[in-house]
Amino acid sequence: MTSFDTILVADWSAGKRRPARPSKDAIWLGIARSGVADAPIYCRSRQEAEAQITQIIEDEVAAGRRLLLTFDFPFGYPRGLARQITGSDDPFALWDWISARITDAPDGSNNRYAVAEEMNDKFDGPGPLWGKPNQTDWPGVPYRKAGIVYDTVPERRACDLAAKAASSCFQLAFPPTVGGQILMGLPTLNRLRARPNVAVWPFEDWTDAPVVLAEIWPGLIEPAVKAAQTDAIRDAVQVRLLATALSRLPAATLLAWMTDLPDAAREEAWILGAGHNATLVSYAEDTDAAA
């Protein structure tokens, strides 16, 4: 079993609960089958998104459709971070550690900066996590990156370099940033992976799993997003086009991307399609700009 029937792309958010009217900087879900995308799903909160995703998993499994479920935040940190925090190189040990500490209220208020501060306490010197809303709160989290030396762990993962990602896992504030999404996303992934039929790529054997979780980055199809020339919310366009592109990929191509990985992926994870931007863009050609 190597091909997928359904692709879901989740554009995650670490922010507060969003308004009832669909808006940017919220969570959006894009779903595609056989190269045809559904209308993107708008989620006002992480709790709502997790409930939607859980229902989709149940529906796809019941229908006998294999699901590739992708999220736009890193599944791992640069090598050495997990051991520094947990004493183990196992990325799931870090997932458990973070999940045990993160609190997330229905209104979106959370303690991600306090958890980042606790992570920084495991290191000598400032960082590695940095960036916050103001200069006074959470003194263990530097406001800016200046002065942080990435000697114990590298600043970027191998896949971040391959994909030319815009932000480091350690950057918690000041766009573009992904650090907050990691802290507020890994607990959701940890709960999803505990469900039956679910495997996490590339950390687990996923070859026969009915549901596979994978990391993605919408920046890989940026030219296609710009070319869409639509008045729709950018986040919604991204998830629709990326889900479409992944569902149009030949099965052999997707399999090659998921199996031909460097050793670093075992600890750091990997961005699906990293280094294959042009191919993804070619399959993301917008055929439904009005969606």
C-alpha positions as CSV (number, residue, x, y, z in Angstrom):
1,M,0.0,0.0,0.0
2,T,1.7,3.2,-1.1
3,S,-0.8,5.5,-2.8
4,F,-3.3,7.8,-1.1
5,D,-6.9,8.4,-2.0
6,T,-7.4,11.6,0.0
7,I,-5.0,14.5,0.7
8,L,-5.6,16.9,3.6
9,V,-3.5,20.0,4.1
10,A,-3.8,21.9,7.4
11,D,-2.6,25.5,7.7
12,W,-2.1,25.8,11.5
13,S,-2.2,28.7,13.8
14,A,-0.9,29.5,17.3
15,G,-3.2,32.5,17.7
16,K,-6.4,33.3,19.5
17,R,-9.9,32.1,18.5
18,R,-10.8,33.7,15.2
19,P,-14.1,35.5,14.3
20,A,-17.1,33.6,12.9
21,R,-16.5,35.2,9.5
22,P,-13.7,33.4,7.6
23,S,-10.5,35.4,8.0
24,K,-6.8,35.2,7.5
25,D,-4.3,33.9,10.0
26,A,-6.8,31.2,11.1
27,I,-6.7,27.4,10.6
28,W,-7.7,26.3,7.1
29,L,-8.1,22.7,5.9
30,G,-7.7,21.8,2.2
31,I,-9.0,18.4,1.0
32,A,-8.4,16.9,-2.5
33,R,-9.1,13.6,-4.1
34,S,-7.9,12.6,-7.6
35,G,-6.7,16.1,-8.3
36,V,-10.0,17.8,-7.4
37,A,-10.2,19.9,-4.3
38,D,-13.2,20.5,-2.1
39,A,-13.9,24.0,-0.8
40,P,-11.4,24.8,2.0
41,I,-12.7,24.4,5.6
42,Y,-12.4,27.4,8.0
43,C,-11.7,26.6,11.6
44,R,-12.0,29.2,14.3
45,S,-9.8,27.4,16.9
46,R,-7.4,24.5,17.3
47,Q,-10.1,22.6,19.2
48,E,-12.5,23.0,16.3
49,A,-9.8,22.0,13.8
50,E,-8.9,18.9,15.7
51,A,-12.5,17.9,15.9
52,Q,-12.9,18.4,12.2
53,I,-9.7,16.4,11.4
54,T,-10.7,13.6,13.7
55,Q,-14.1,13.3,12.0
56,I,-12.4,13.3,8.6
57,I,-10.1,10.5,9.7
58,E,-13.0,8.5,10.9
59,D,-15.0,9.1,7.7
60,E,-12.0,8.3,5.4
61,V,-11.1,5.1,7.2
62,A,-14.8,4.0,7.2
63,A,-15.0,4.6,3.4
64,G,-11.8,2.7,2.8
65,R,-9.9,5.7,1.5
66,R,-6.3,6.1,2.5
67,L,-5.5,9.6,3.9
68,L,-2.3,11.6,3.8
69,L,-2.8,14.2,6.5
70,T,-0.3,17.1,6.3
71,F,0.4,20.0,8.6
72,D,2.4,23.2,7.8
73,F,4.6,23.2,10.9
74,P,7.7,21.2,11.8
75,F,7.3,17.7,13.2
76,G,10.8,17.9,14.8
77,Y,13.5,20.3,15.9
78,P,17.1,20.5,14.8
79,R,19.3,17.5,15.8
80,G,20.2,17.4,19.5
81,L,17.3,19.5,20.8
82,A,15.2,16.4,21.8
83,R,18.1,15.0,23.8
84,Q,18.9,18.3,25.5
85,I,15.3,18.6,26.6
86,T,14.3,15.0,27.3
87,G,17.6,13.0,27.5
88,S,16.5,11.0,24.4
89,D,16.9,11.4,20.6
90,D,13.4,10.0,20.1
91,P,11.3,12.8,18.6
92,F,8.2,11.4,20.2
93,A,9.8,11.8,23.7
94,L,9.8,15.5,22.8
95,W,6.2,15.4,21.6
96,D,5.2,13.9,25.0
97,W,7.3,16.5,26.9
98,I,5.7,19.4,25.1
99,S,2.2,17.9,25.2
100,A,2.4,17.4,29.0
101,R,3.1,21.1,29.5
102,I,1.1,23.1,26.9
103,T,-2.3,24.4,28.0
104,D,-4.7,25.6,25.4
105,A,-8.0,27.3,26.3
106,P,-11.0,27.4,23.9
107,D,-10.5,31.1,23.4
108,G,-7.0,30.4,22.1
109,S,-5.1,31.7,25.2
110,N,-2.1,29.4,25.9
111,N,1.2,29.1,27.7
112,R,3.6,28.6,24.8
113,Y,6.0,31.3,25.9
114,A,6.2,29.8,29.4
115,V,7.0,26.4,27.9
116,A,9.6,27.9,25.6
117,E,11.1,29.5,28.7
118,E,11.3,26.1,30.3
119,M,13.0,24.6,27.2
120,N,15.6,27.4,27.2
121,D,16.3,26.6,30.8
122,K,17.9,23.4,29.6
123,F,20.6,25.4,27.8
124,D,23.6,27.5,28.9
125,G,23.3,31.0,27.6
126,P,20.4,32.7,25.9
127,G,18.0,30.8,23.7
128,P,17.7,28.8,21.5
129,L,14.1,29.9,21.4
130,W,13.5,33.6,20.9
131,G,10.9,36.2,20.1
132,K,7.9,37.3,22.2
133,P,5.2,40.0,22.2
134,N,7.0,42.3,24.6
135,Q,10.4,42.7,26.2
136,T,9.4,42.3,29.8
137,D,7.4,39.0,30.2
138,W,9.0,35.6,30.1
139,P,12.6,36.8,30.8
140,G,14.0,33.4,29.9
141,V,12.9,34.0,26.2
142,P,15.1,36.6,24.4
143,Y,13.1,39.3,22.6
144,R,15.5,39.2,19.7
145,K,17.9,36.6,18.3
146,A,21.0,38.8,18.8
147,G,23.5,37.1,21.2
148,I,22.2,33.6,20.7
149,V,24.9,31.1,19.7
150,Y,23.6,27.9,18.1
151,D,26.5,25.6,19.2
152,T,24.6,22.9,21.2
153,V,22.0,22.6,18.4
154,P,22.0,24.0,14.9
155,E,19.6,26.8,14.1
156,R,18.0,25.1,11.2
157,R,17.1,21.5,10.3
158,A,18.4,19.8,7.2
159,C,15.0,20.0,5.5
160,D,14.7,23.7,6.3
161,L,17.9,24.3,4.4
162,A,16.8,22.0,1.5
163,A,13.4,23.9,1.3
164,K,14.9,27.3,1.9
165,A,12.3,27.7,4.6
166,A,11.7,31.3,5.7
167,S,11.8,30.8,9.5
168,S,13.6,28.8,12.1
169,C,11.9,26.4,14.5
170,F,13.2,28.6,17.3
171,Q,11.6,31.8,16.2
172,L,8.4,32.4,18.2
173,A,7.4,35.9,17.1
174,F,7.8,38.4,14.3
175,P,6.6,37.2,10.9
176,P,7.3,34.9,9.2
177,T,7.4,32.6,12.2
178,V,6.6,29.0,12.8
179,G,7.9,28.4,16.4
180,G,4.6,29.1,18.0
181,Q,2.8,26.8,15.6
182,I,5.1,23.9,16.6
183,L,4.4,24.3,20.3
184,M,0.7,24.6,19.7
185,G,0.6,21.9,17.0
186,L,2.6,19.0,18.4
187,P,0.1,18.2,21.2
188,T,-2.6,17.8,18.5
189,L,-0.3,15.5,16.5
190,N,0.4,13.5,19.6
191,R,-3.3,12.9,20.2
192,L,-3.9,12.0,16.6
193,R,-1.0,9.5,16.5
194,A,-2.5,7.7,19.5
195,R,-5.5,6.8,17.4
196,P,-5.7,3.4,15.6
197,N,-4.7,3.3,11.9
198,V,-2.4,6.4,12.2
199,A,1.4,6.5,11.5
200,V,3.8,9.5,11.5
201,W,6.1,10.0,8.5
202,P,9.1,9.7,8.6
203,F,9.4,8.6,12.2
204,E,7.3,5.4,11.9
205,D,6.7,2.6,9.4
206,W,3.9,4.2,7.4
207,T,3.8,1.9,4.3
208,D,0.6,0.2,5.2
209,A,-1.0,2.7,7.5
210,P,-4.5,3.9,6.5
211,V,-3.7,7.4,7.8
212,V,-0.3,9.0,7.5
213,L,0.7,12.3,9.2
214,A,3.3,14.3,7.3
215,E,4.9,17.8,7.4
216,I,4.4,20.2,4.6
217,W,5.3,23.8,3.8
218,P,3.0,25.9,1.5
219,G,6.0,28.1,0.6
220,L,7.0,25.3,-1.8
221,I,4.2,26.4,-4.2
222,E,4.5,30.1,-3.7
223,P,4.6,30.9,-7.5
224,A,1.3,29.0,-8.0
225,V,-0.3,30.9,-5.1
226,K,0.7,34.2,-6.6
227,A,-0.4,33.2,-10.0
228,A,-3.9,32.2,-8.8
229,Q,-4.9,35.9,-8.8
230,T,-7.9,35.5,-6.6
231,D,-9.6,37.6,-4.0
232,A,-10.0,34.6,-1.8
233,I,-8.1,34.5,1.5
234,R,-4.5,33.5,0.9
235,D,-4.5,30.8,3.5
236,A,-7.5,29.1,1.9
237,V,-5.9,29.3,-1.6
238,Q,-2.7,27.8,-0.3
239,V,-4.3,24.7,1.3
240,R,-6.5,24.2,-1.8
241,L,-3.7,24.4,-4.3
242,L,-1.2,22.3,-2.2
243,A,-3.8,19.6,-1.6
244,T,-4.6,19.6,-5.3
245,A,-0.9,19.3,-6.2
246,L,-0.2,16.4,-3.8
247,S,-3.3,14.5,-5.1
248,R,-2.2,15.0,-8.7
249,L,1.3,13.7,-8.1
250,P,2.1,10.3,-9.7
251,A,2.1,7.7,-6.9
252,A,5.7,6.7,-7.8
253,T,6.8,10.3,-7.4
254,L,5.2,10.7,-4.0
255,L,6.6,7.4,-2.9
256,A,10.1,8.4,-3.9
257,W,9.8,11.7,-2.0
258,M,8.7,9.8,1.1
259,T,11.4,7.1,1.0
260,D,14.6,8.8,-0.3
261,L,15.5,10.7,2.8
262,P,18.7,11.7,4.6
263,D,19.5,10.2,8.0
264,A,18.7,13.6,9.7
265,A,15.0,13.0,9.0
266,R,14.8,10.3,11.6
267,E,15.2,12.9,14.3
268,E,14.4,16.2,12.7
269,A,11.5,15.1,10.4
270,W,11.3,16.3,6.8
271,I,9.2,18.6,4.7
272,L,7.4,16.6,2.1
273,G,8.5,17.8,-1.3
274,A,11.5,19.8,-0.1
275,G,13.8,20.5,-3.0
276,H,11.0,19.6,-5.5
277,N,9.3,23.0,-5.7
278,A,9.1,23.2,-9.4
279,T,7.3,19.8,-9.7
280,L,4.8,20.7,-7.0
281,V,4.1,24.1,-8.7
282,S,3.5,22.3,-12.0
283,Y,0.8,20.1,-10.4
284,A,-0.7,23.0,-8.4
285,E,-1.9,24.9,-11.5
286,D,-5.1,26.7,-10.5
287,T,-8.1,25.4,-12.3
288,D,-10.7,26.8,-9.8
289,A,-9.6,30.4,-8.8
290,A,-13.2,31.1,-7.7
291,A,-13.1,28.5,-5.0
